[in-house]
Amino acid sequence: MGKSLVIFVAFVGLLFLSASMFVVKEYEVAVMFKFGKITDSNFEPGLHFKMPFINQVKKFDARIQTLDADPEYFLTSEKAKKTKKGEDGGSEKEGDDLGGGNLMVDSFVMWKIKDLKVFYTSVAGNFNTAESRLDQIVKDKMRGEFSKRGINQIISTDREVIVRTLKETLSSEVTALLGIEIVDIRLKRVDFPEAINRTVFSRMQAELKRIAADLRAKGSEEAEKVRANAEGERTRILAEAFRDSEILRGEGDATAAKTFADAFGENKEFYALYRSLNAYKKAFSNKNDMIVMQPNTEFFQYFKKNDAK
């Protein structure tokens, strides 16, 4: 009986000791309650103790969370001015042109628990509730920042300025309200609505077609100039070549005539014989050729001399 009692007491003691301990992991934060009232929320990672049945402990994820909200449309400064003008009685066309209107903004927020006591008190430790309230706060501030700027500023230069301003203005506010810290805010995409996107694309397409047509026209003009220059150069080269050939031909004919005259002057009798032999050759080139003339004609003068010998 005594041994059983010792075992029972030891078992109860182990249960009591087990119920008195809790472990906080590296990526967790914990809050302790006493009869539903928060008594402590600053627990380092490791083993801790509590009073069983009196203290309750709840643990939460202390890692960075990402709130990736749905894209939303924000008014720019141009659209805000048009809307105000319309309310004052002026004419205002909804979605007038591309110079002012809504911008579709897709963003995300990275956050983590900073003050667990405030976090639990404000949203009962519910992450979905915390993200819903954080999303509303961020978008309200973002709406104000976008309404101060024009489309050109937002698209081209001021995106980083907006992000930096949001982080600076929201950090203390969300910590005080929700007990969380904003680690980072990013604008994934800032774009026109789909209808305006189509209009922008159509205008870009028309502009690119105009530029292409202008370039083709300039190219055709340059091609015509090149062809005209090439044709003119060709005509000039041919004319110069013809001129040079005629000069060379004239010089050759002059040289030939001079050579002929010099040769004739050296031995007139031999030249006359050479001319007669060429004439005989041409006249009697065919065996059937026949010439009827007087034998004492000058054509046969060298035959006569041969007969005399």
VOFITI-997775 format. One record per residue (C-alpha): residue number from 0; chain; x, y, z. Coordinates in Angstrom, 3 decimals, padded with zeros to 6 digits. Each point is the difference from the previous one (the first is absolute). Example, Ala and Ser with C-alpha at 12.3 -4.5 7.8 and 13.67 -1.06 7.14 Angstrom:
<pts>
0	A	012.300	-004.500	007.800 $
1	A	001.370	003.440	-000.660 $
</pts>
This chain:
<pts>
0	A	000.000	000.000	000.000 $
1	A	002.818	002.363	000.853 $
2	A	001.765	-000.688	-003.321 $
3	A	-003.159	000.690	-002.012 $
4	A	-000.471	003.273	001.817 $
5	A	003.550	001.062	-000.825 $
6	A	-000.566	-000.820	-003.657 $
7	A	-003.279	001.937	-000.015 $
8	A	001.591	003.019	001.676 $
9	A	002.888	-000.096	-002.468 $
10	A	-002.403	-000.201	-002.944 $
11	A	-002.045	002.931	001.308 $
12	A	003.213	001.928	000.528 $
13	A	001.101	-000.632	-003.581 $
14	A	-003.375	001.138	-001.297 $
15	A	000.197	003.143	002.135 $
16	A	003.549	000.684	-001.166 $
17	A	-000.958	-000.587	-003.637 $
18	A	-002.976	002.350	000.326 $
19	A	002.291	002.587	001.600 $
20	A	002.437	000.167	-002.950 $
21	A	-000.294	001.444	-003.482 $
22	A	002.508	000.548	-002.795 $
23	A	000.248	003.096	-002.175 $
24	A	001.699	-000.758	-003.335 $
25	A	002.347	002.286	-001.902 $
26	A	-002.700	001.150	-002.421 $
27	A	-002.743	000.466	002.636 $
28	A	-001.191	002.568	002.502 $
29	A	-002.155	-000.893	003.008 $
30	A	-002.441	001.762	002.314 $
31	A	-001.002	-001.198	003.463 $
32	A	-003.432	000.513	001.569 $
33	A	-001.216	-000.259	003.574 $
34	A	-003.704	-000.577	000.116 $
35	A	-000.330	001.602	-003.448 $
36	A	002.156	003.034	000.766 $
37	A	003.370	000.485	-001.682 $
38	A	002.824	-000.228	002.514 $
39	A	003.093	-000.312	-002.215 $
40	A	000.859	000.110	-003.681 $
41	A	003.795	000.250	000.013 $
42	A	001.251	-003.560	-000.246 $
43	A	003.330	-000.845	-001.517 $
44	A	000.327	-003.207	-002.036 $
45	A	000.510	-002.968	002.298 $
46	A	-001.600	-001.808	002.958 $
47	A	-002.328	001.924	002.352 $
48	A	-002.277	-000.797	002.939 $
49	A	-003.590	000.860	000.928 $
50	A	-002.560	-000.854	002.642 $
51	A	-002.180	-002.869	-001.223 $
52	A	-003.740	000.725	-000.229 $
53	A	000.690	003.640	000.954 $
54	A	002.159	001.221	-002.867 $
55	A	-000.754	-000.559	-003.676 $
56	A	002.522	000.548	-002.802 $
57	A	-000.666	000.778	-003.665 $
58	A	002.740	-000.004	-002.622 $
59	A	000.099	001.801	-003.339 $
60	A	002.186	-000.053	-003.075 $
61	A	002.605	002.776	000.255 $
62	A	001.310	-000.422	-003.540 $
63	A	-000.554	002.579	-002.741 $
64	A	-003.455	-000.247	-001.569 $
65	A	-000.973	001.144	-003.494 $
66	A	-003.249	001.799	-000.716 $
67	A	-000.582	-000.288	-003.734 $
68	A	-003.206	001.951	-000.511 $
69	A	-002.156	000.127	-003.111 $
70	A	000.767	002.789	-002.500 $
71	A	-001.973	003.187	000.546 $
72	A	-000.692	003.174	-001.971 $
73	A	001.240	003.338	001.337 $
74	A	-000.735	003.525	-001.215 $
75	A	002.874	002.148	-001.196 $
76	A	000.251	003.754	000.492 $
77	A	-001.339	000.674	-003.525 $
78	A	-003.095	-002.110	000.566 $
79	A	-000.549	001.481	003.440 $
80	A	000.002	003.506	-001.509 $
81	A	-002.446	-001.041	-002.725 $
82	A	-002.327	-001.602	002.531 $
83	A	000.053	003.141	002.137 $
84	A	-000.679	002.134	-003.056 $
85	A	-002.980	-002.185	-000.866 $
86	A	-001.367	000.320	003.517 $
87	A	000.334	003.787	-000.215 $
88	A	-002.170	000.087	-003.103 $
89	A	002.649	-000.195	-002.696 $
90	A	000.010	-002.562	-002.762 $
91	A	001.897	-003.217	000.783 $
92	A	000.170	-003.086	-002.111 $
93	A	000.568	-003.316	001.739 $
94	A	003.262	-001.551	-001.144 $
95	A	000.723	003.010	-002.186 $
96	A	003.107	-000.609	-002.081 $
97	A	003.202	-001.456	001.463 $
98	A	001.133	003.091	001.850 $
99	A	-001.939	-000.823	003.150 $
100	A	-001.946	-002.882	001.496 $
101	A	000.259	-003.120	002.049 $
102	A	003.166	-002.007	000.364 $
103	A	-000.072	-003.666	000.873 $
104	A	002.480	-000.655	002.811 $
105	A	001.137	-003.458	001.029 $
106	A	002.039	-000.008	003.214 $
107	A	001.087	-002.161	002.905 $
108	A	000.988	000.670	003.610 $
109	A	002.470	-001.995	002.091 $
110	A	-000.642	000.163	003.762 $
111	A	000.656	-001.753	003.296 $
112	A	-001.149	000.162	003.619 $
113	A	001.857	002.667	001.981 $
114	A	-002.109	000.556	003.143 $
115	A	-001.778	-003.262	000.820 $
116	A	-002.124	001.498	002.745 $
117	A	-001.432	002.680	-002.307 $
118	A	-000.334	-002.556	-002.814 $
119	A	-002.065	-002.345	002.163 $
120	A	-002.061	002.811	001.521 $
121	A	-000.848	001.620	-003.350 $
122	A	-000.737	-003.033	-002.197 $
123	A	-000.201	-002.847	002.551 $
124	A	003.080	-001.534	-001.573 $
125	A	-001.848	-000.672	-003.272 $
126	A	002.347	000.384	-002.992 $
127	A	-002.840	000.338	-002.521 $
128	A	-001.570	002.831	001.993 $
129	A	003.394	001.676	000.332 $
130	A	000.634	-000.179	-003.759 $
131	A	-003.485	001.288	-000.785 $
132	A	000.505	003.068	002.181 $
133	A	003.558	000.504	-001.221 $
134	A	-001.170	-000.171	-003.616 $
135	A	-002.595	002.696	000.635 $
136	A	002.513	002.285	001.748 $
137	A	002.633	-000.396	-002.726 $
138	A	-002.457	000.590	-002.834 $
139	A	-001.420	003.118	001.673 $
140	A	003.503	001.458	000.257 $
141	A	000.852	-001.134	-003.508 $
142	A	-003.150	001.619	-001.359 $
143	A	001.072	003.300	001.552 $
144	A	003.514	-000.238	-001.476 $
145	A	-001.281	-000.798	-003.490 $
146	A	-002.520	002.851	000.058 $
147	A	002.876	002.453	000.547 $
148	A	001.848	-001.056	-003.157 $
149	A	-000.585	-000.063	-003.723 $
150	A	000.188	-003.084	-002.199 $
151	A	003.357	000.961	-001.481 $
152	A	001.526	000.425	003.463 $
153	A	-001.350	-003.318	001.234 $
154	A	000.943	-002.027	-003.062 $
155	A	003.454	001.456	-000.574 $
156	A	001.572	001.424	003.155 $
157	A	-001.985	-000.059	003.251 $
158	A	-000.628	-003.702	000.668 $
159	A	002.952	-000.320	002.374 $
160	A	-000.953	003.282	001.654 $
161	A	-003.529	-001.284	000.617 $
162	A	001.300	-003.248	001.508 $
163	A	002.453	001.830	002.261 $
164	A	-002.666	002.458	001.145 $
165	A	-002.454	-002.803	000.770 $
166	A	002.554	-001.877	002.102 $
167	A	000.961	003.116	001.935 $
168	A	-003.570	001.123	000.731 $
169	A	-001.486	-003.428	000.715 $
170	A	002.687	-001.574	002.186 $
171	A	-000.929	001.687	003.289 $
172	A	-003.726	000.015	-000.785 $
173	A	-000.418	-003.735	-000.623 $
174	A	002.249	-000.825	002.961 $
175	A	-002.204	002.088	002.306 $
176	A	-003.273	-001.322	-001.471 $
177	A	000.800	-003.631	-000.766 $
178	A	003.301	-000.735	001.702 $
179	A	001.660	-000.967	-003.272 $
180	A	003.037	001.310	-001.887 $
181	A	000.009	000.723	-003.729 $
182	A	003.161	-001.557	-001.377 $
183	A	-000.509	001.061	-003.602 $
184	A	-002.564	001.321	-002.491 $
185	A	000.333	-000.613	-003.715 $
186	A	-001.956	001.069	-003.071 $
187	A	000.021	-003.019	-002.302 $
188	A	-001.840	001.701	-002.815 $
189	A	-001.408	003.438	-000.763 $
190	A	-002.005	-000.030	-003.178 $
191	A	-002.924	001.511	-001.860 $
192	A	-003.386	-001.742	000.036 $
193	A	-000.533	-002.548	-002.766 $
194	A	-002.130	002.315	-002.142 $
195	A	002.628	002.735	000.118 $
196	A	002.721	-002.575	-000.609 $
197	A	-001.690	-000.887	-003.276 $
198	A	-000.202	003.680	-000.924 $
199	A	003.652	000.530	000.893 $
200	A	000.974	-003.068	-002.002 $
201	A	-002.009	001.203	-003.000 $
202	A	001.644	003.419	000.168 $
203	A	003.437	-001.539	000.351 $
204	A	-000.734	-002.288	-002.946 $
205	A	-001.192	002.924	-002.131 $
206	A	003.038	002.057	000.988 $
207	A	002.384	-002.853	-000.797 $
208	A	-001.719	-000.514	-003.365 $
209	A	000.395	003.714	-000.721 $
210	A	003.671	-000.127	000.940 $
211	A	000.486	-003.137	-002.133 $
212	A	-001.699	001.654	-002.984 $
213	A	002.139	003.107	000.470 $
214	A	003.150	-002.114	000.156 $
215	A	-001.040	-001.934	-003.104 $
216	A	-000.648	003.255	-001.862 $
217	A	003.389	001.364	001.051 $
218	A	001.586	-003.298	-000.981 $
219	A	-001.639	000.094	-003.423 $
220	A	001.155	003.585	-000.445 $
221	A	003.561	-000.922	000.929 $
222	A	-000.159	-003.052	-002.281 $
223	A	-001.067	002.194	-002.916 $
224	A	002.857	002.370	000.734 $
225	A	002.477	-002.878	000.097 $
226	A	-001.380	-001.446	-003.236 $
227	A	000.114	003.408	-001.701 $
228	A	003.554	000.597	001.206 $
229	A	001.024	-003.478	-001.127 $
230	A	-001.598	000.479	-003.419 $
231	A	001.687	003.382	-000.381 $
232	A	003.337	-001.494	001.015 $
233	A	-000.504	-002.853	-002.454 $
234	A	-000.745	002.433	-002.840 $
235	A	003.044	002.091	000.926 $
236	A	002.290	-003.045	000.134 $
237	A	-001.278	-001.292	-003.367 $
238	A	000.409	003.440	-001.576 $
239	A	003.517	000.348	001.330 $
240	A	000.850	-003.542	-001.144 $
241	A	-001.384	000.719	-003.497 $
242	A	001.944	003.277	-000.103 $
243	A	003.212	-001.696	001.074 $
244	A	-000.530	-002.852	-002.508 $
245	A	-000.559	002.483	-002.827 $
246	A	003.141	001.869	001.000 $
247	A	001.990	-003.227	000.074 $
248	A	-001.516	-001.130	-003.285 $
249	A	000.854	003.342	-001.619 $
250	A	003.523	-000.168	001.363 $
251	A	000.321	-003.570	-001.330 $
252	A	-001.299	000.978	-003.411 $
253	A	002.414	002.939	-000.079 $
254	A	002.902	-002.251	000.975 $
255	A	-001.043	-002.576	-002.617 $
256	A	-000.274	002.693	-002.680 $
257	A	003.374	001.408	000.950 $
258	A	001.569	-003.460	-000.068 $
259	A	-001.638	-000.669	-003.360 $
260	A	001.262	003.291	-001.404 $
261	A	003.497	-000.532	001.321 $
262	A	000.117	-003.512	-001.433 $
263	A	-001.231	001.262	-003.368 $
264	A	002.659	002.673	-000.026 $
265	A	002.820	-002.450	000.728 $
266	A	-000.485	-002.209	-003.174 $
267	A	-002.752	001.046	-002.365 $
268	A	000.655	-002.792	-002.492 $
269	A	-000.194	-002.724	002.636 $
270	A	-003.199	001.499	001.392 $
271	A	-001.541	000.031	-003.515 $
272	A	000.967	-003.681	-000.429 $
273	A	-001.501	-000.830	003.417 $
274	A	-003.231	001.747	-000.910 $
275	A	-000.200	-001.805	-003.335 $
276	A	000.606	-003.407	001.581 $
277	A	-002.813	000.606	002.481 $
278	A	-002.243	001.022	-002.896 $
279	A	000.894	-003.188	-001.916 $
280	A	-000.708	-002.078	003.061 $
281	A	-003.439	001.491	000.483 $
282	A	-000.846	-000.115	-003.700 $
283	A	000.964	-003.660	-000.471 $
284	A	-001.111	-001.375	003.355 $
285	A	-002.234	-002.562	-001.764 $
286	A	001.104	-002.343	-002.805 $
287	A	-003.122	000.785	-001.963 $
288	A	000.592	003.749	000.078 $
289	A	000.430	001.622	-003.417 $
290	A	001.056	003.503	-000.987 $
291	A	-000.389	001.311	-003.508 $
292	A	002.221	003.003	-000.735 $
293	A	002.782	001.160	-002.295 $
294	A	003.380	-001.599	000.863 $
295	A	001.791	003.322	-000.262 $
296	A	-001.983	001.563	002.874 $
297	A	001.794	001.263	003.062 $
298	A	-001.443	-002.851	002.051 $
299	A	002.365	-002.457	-001.758 $
300	A	003.056	002.196	000.011 $
301	A	002.098	-002.401	002.081 $
302	A	-001.006	-002.934	-002.207 $
303	A	001.347	001.925	-002.966 $
304	A	003.351	000.513	001.674 $
305	A	000.233	-003.666	000.830 $
306	A	-000.805	-000.884	-003.660 $
307	A	002.747	002.340	-001.192 $
308	A	002.572	-001.780	002.122 $
</pts>
